[in-house]
Amino acid sequence: MASSLKSYLDGLASWNLPSRDRPDSGSTKKINLALQGGGAHGAFTWGVLDHLLGDERIEIAGISGASAGAMNAVMVADGLARGGREEARRRLAEFWRAASAGGDLPPVQRAVADRLFSLMPFATTPLQHWFEAMSHYFSPYELNPLNINPLQDLIVRFVDFDALRAGSVELFISATNVHTGRLRIFSRETLTPEAVMASAALPFVFRAVEIDGVPYWDGGYMGNPAIFPFLQTADADDVLLVQVNPVSRETTPRTSAEIINRLNEITFNSALISELRAMDFANRLIEDGQLSRRAGRYRKLNLHRVHLGGLGNRLSGASKMKTDYDFFELLRRAGQRAAHRFLDRHFDDIGQRSTLDLAAASGIEWA
């Protein structure tokens, strides 16, 4: 599996990306972005965003994100608020460089990151197995008694939250209320460093992040990412979902690691699939005239998707914790190409119709 993945990624490195020059279409199209979380696999989303920001025909109206998707979301929104497209692209690149194993986190935080993220090569090692075993017996409160969160330094360093809150891009960051199990959406106006940290607080890696006395865990459990907030915005009728967790796999997991990985994929896609199912139902009612669009009470969204494709079947749960920059860079290139293919095929569909088959993406198998 490791050698197969390495060969596939080496192939990505040799790809020559097409020119960014585009024919003048005579119009700019607005879209909302829904960014899924998936640890290091969020570098694929970085590539998608980088390509979209480089295409003058696309204007980003709003972004919803969870976990790694939340990190990407705030970097883009902050960059757009402070300097425009190129600043957003630069901020994304600098964030992922700093987050990598070769990045410039302070020594104490880098040591914690190395322990928490179990930075290992493709092949598993006895130390990695030891860390994974210990994480099942000891909580972050025991393994990290000083509560050092390496993400906090990156968020505070790269994001000016005053500028972000004054920006024009709508933001919806997901977190999970530990006490109630409910989804909490932090909008642009209420966004803080703690809210972004909460969205990425995996329970076995980080302590719950307390906000106003309420503890929060990773937003991916209840909204990965949340799409329904875009029903309340009016700037764009289209949502592009960037999905980094495979929905389906062709093989049956057999080892304990494979089983845990597949369970995590199912868990982190379940909220999204349920939301897509609800949107499909609502869209059908609107089309049939059973729900009125008057006064903006009900609204039909056009849904689109960019995903890992065949690469997703070659990645595993272990690679979500891999943070060497070469790996990030390879995923970025894959994301750029995926975004390029999407725009080549579906740019004219934006603002006109959905290109994601909601019924197929969220359907139930009846026996």
Disulfide bonds with the S-S distance in Angstrom:
none
